Amino acid sequence: MKRTATRAVLALITALLTLTACSAGAQQRPHVVVTTNILGDITRQIVGDDVPVSVLMTPGADPHSFGITLTPAS
């Protein structure tokens, strides 16, 4: 369990560093997208209200059997 948590935190830090490196300019606000609700909670604690955070999985979804469904852009 400890190893999984460590990996999740390292992945989150890597994602946050990558997002800051990909910034196109000061005009655009970064947006963080994570897969699971727990990563969403951790990310919100780190970034606060400054950065919007989106979670791909719905609350209560099983991460082991989850599949993303793409919807056409409108």
Backbone as JSON, one array per atom type, in Angstrom:
{
  "sequence": "MKRTATRAVLALITALLTLTACSAGAQQRPHVVVTTNILGDITRQIVGDDVPVSVLMTPGADPHSFGITLTPAS",
  "N": [[0.83, -1.2, 0.0], [1.95, 1.23, 0.78], [3.87, 1.6, -1.18], [2.29, 1.95, -3.45], [1.0, 4.36, -2.86], [3.2, 6.05, -2.8], [4.04, 5.9, -5.47], [1.8, 7.04, -6.69], [1.9, 9.67, -5.73], [4.35, 10.5, -6.81], [3.72, 10.3, -9.54], [1.77, 12.26, -9.7], [3.23, 14.59, -9.06], [5.0, 14.59, -11.22], [3.16, 14.97, -13.31], [2.18, 17.52, -12.66], [4.5, 19.06, -12.93], [4.95, 18.69, -15.65], [2.71, 19.92, -16.75], [3.17, 22.6, -16.09], [5.35, 23.09, -17.68], [4.28, 22.97, -20.19], [2.83, 25.23, -20.63], [1.32, 27.65, -22.62], [1.32, 30.36, -22.44], [0.98, 33.32, -20.39], [-1.65, 34.01, -20.44], [-3.35, 31.8, -20.56], [-4.92, 29.56, -18.3], [-3.69, 26.83, -16.4], [-4.94, 23.44, -16.42], [-5.73, 20.64, -14.6], [-5.98, 17.19, -15.15], [-7.01, 14.2, -13.79], [-7.09, 10.64, -13.08], [-8.38, 9.1, -10.99], [-10.59, 9.49, -8.12], [-9.31, 9.82, -5.66], [-6.82, 10.8, -6.42], [-7.71, 13.18, -7.46], [-8.61, 14.47, -5.12], [-6.18, 14.7, -3.7], [-4.71, 16.28, -5.48], [-6.25, 18.63, -5.55], [-5.83, 19.49, -2.94], [-3.16, 20.17, -3.11], [-2.94, 22.12, -5.22], [-4.92, 23.91, -4.61], [-7.42, 26.47, -4.98], [-6.51, 27.66, -7.23], [-6.1, 26.28, -9.62], [-8.12, 24.54, -11.89], [-9.4, 21.23, -11.4], [-10.01, 18.19, -12.96], [-11.68, 15.08, -12.76], [-11.53, 11.9, -14.17], [-12.87, 9.51, -13.56], [-16.03, 8.53, -12.26], [-17.5, 9.09, -9.01], [-17.29, 6.26, -6.88], [-16.74, 4.44, -8.9], [-15.1, 1.48, -10.08], [-11.7, 1.27, -10.18], [-10.28, -0.79, -11.37], [-11.79, -1.92, -13.33], [-12.52, 0.1, -14.95], [-13.34, 1.96, -17.83], [-12.7, 4.44, -20.23], [-15.07, 6.43, -21.86], [-15.44, 7.97, -24.85], [-16.9, 10.99, -25.88], [-18.37, 12.65, -28.63], [-17.11, 15.83, -29.69], [-18.86, 18.89, -29.29]],
  "CA": [[0.0, 0.0, 0.0], [2.82, 2.39, 0.87], [4.51, 1.75, -2.48], [1.29, 2.48, -4.36], [0.81, 5.77, -2.53], [4.41, 6.76, -3.24], [3.98, 5.99, -6.92], [0.74, 7.98, -7.05], [2.39, 11.03, -5.46], [5.37, 10.8, -7.82], [3.03, 10.53, -10.81], [1.1, 13.56, -9.59], [4.26, 15.62, -9.15], [5.45, 14.6, -12.62], [2.1, 15.58, -14.12], [2.13, 18.96, -12.38], [5.67, 19.68, -13.55], [4.75, 18.66, -17.09], [1.71, 20.93, -17.08], [3.75, 23.93, -16.05], [6.27, 23.2, -18.8], [3.5, 23.04, -21.43], [2.05, 26.45, -20.65], [1.49, 28.42, -23.86], [1.49, 31.78, -22.12], [0.39, 33.75, -19.13], [-3.08, 34.21, -20.66], [-4.1, 30.57, -20.35], [-4.79, 28.93, -17.0], [-3.52, 25.38, -16.5], [-6.06, 22.6, -15.99], [-5.21, 19.32, -14.28], [-6.91, 16.08, -15.33], [-6.52, 12.99, -13.13], [-7.93, 9.49, -13.36], [-9.2, 8.61, -9.87], [-11.08, 10.49, -7.18], [-8.31, 10.1, -4.62], [-5.83, 11.71, -7.02], [-8.36, 14.49, -7.55], [-8.59, 15.06, -3.79], [-4.8, 15.07, -3.38], [-4.32, 17.38, -6.36], [-6.94, 19.84, -5.09], [-5.15, 19.93, -1.72], [-1.87, 20.76, -3.48], [-3.06, 23.32, -6.05], [-5.92, 24.82, -4.04], [-8.44, 26.98, -5.89], [-5.85, 28.35, -8.34], [-6.1, 25.48, -10.84], [-9.24, 23.61, -11.94], [-9.02, 19.82, -11.45], [-11.07, 17.31, -13.47], [-11.47, 13.66, -12.47], [-12.15, 11.12, -15.24], [-13.76, 8.47, -13.01], [-17.13, 8.99, -11.42], [-17.4, 8.57, -7.64], [-17.76, 4.89, -6.72], [-16.33, 3.58, -10.01], [-14.01, 0.56, -9.78], [-10.56, 1.62, -11.05], [-9.76, -1.98, -12.03], [-12.62, -2.28, -14.48], [-12.98, 1.36, -15.54], [-12.98, 2.27, -19.21], [-13.12, 5.79, -20.6], [-15.94, 6.53, -23.02], [-15.27, 9.27, -25.51], [-18.09, 11.57, -26.49], [-18.0, 13.59, -29.7], [-17.11, 17.25, -29.35], [-20.02, 19.6, -29.88]],
  "C": [[0.87, 1.26, 0.0], [3.49, 2.67, -0.48], [3.55, 2.36, -3.49], [1.07, 3.97, -4.12], [2.01, 6.6, -2.99], [4.4, 6.94, -4.75], [2.94, 7.01, -7.37], [1.21, 9.42, -6.84], [3.45, 11.41, -6.48], [4.75, 11.07, -9.19], [2.35, 11.9, -10.82], [2.11, 14.7, -9.73], [4.77, 15.73, -10.58], [4.42, 15.28, -13.51], [2.05, 17.09, -13.9], [3.32, 19.68, -13.0], [5.54, 19.73, -15.06], [3.76, 19.75, -17.51], [2.3, 22.34, -17.05], [4.71, 24.15, -17.2], [5.53, 23.39, -20.12], [2.69, 24.33, -21.55], [2.36, 27.27, -21.89], [1.7, 29.9, -23.59], [0.79, 32.12, -20.83], [-1.12, 33.92, -19.24], [-3.9, 32.98, -20.31], [-3.84, 30.01, -18.96], [-4.57, 27.44, -17.19], [-4.76, 24.66, -15.98], [-5.5, 21.21, -15.77], [-6.32, 18.28, -14.46], [-6.28, 14.85, -14.7], [-7.51, 11.86, -13.36], [-8.87, 9.13, -12.22], [-9.57, 9.74, -8.92], [-10.05, 10.82, -6.11], [-7.21, 11.01, -5.16], [-6.42, 13.11, -7.18], [-8.34, 15.2, -6.21], [-7.18, 15.55, -3.42], [-4.37, 16.29, -4.2], [-4.97, 18.68, -5.92], [-6.3, 20.38, -3.81], [-3.84, 20.64, -2.06], [-2.05, 22.08, -4.21], [-4.07, 24.32, -5.52], [-6.94, 25.23, -5.09], [-7.84, 27.64, -7.13], [-5.97, 27.62, -9.67], [-7.32, 24.55, -10.82], [-8.74, 22.18, -12.09], [-10.22, 19.02, -11.93], [-10.69, 15.87, -13.18], [-12.23, 12.86, -13.53], [-13.15, 10.09, -14.72], [-14.86, 9.1, -12.17], [-16.95, 8.43, -10.01], [-17.99, 7.16, -7.56], [-17.37, 3.94, -7.84], [-15.15, 2.7, -9.58], [-12.84, 0.85, -10.71], [-10.0, 0.43, -11.81], [-10.56, -2.38, -13.26], [-13.12, -1.04, -15.23], [-12.49, 1.49, -16.97], [-13.51, 3.64, -19.58], [-13.97, 5.72, -21.86], [-15.8, 7.92, -23.6], [-16.6, 9.73, -26.09], [-17.65, 12.57, -27.54], [-18.04, 15.03, -29.2], [-18.29, 17.94, -30.01], [-19.62, 20.92, -30.44]]
}
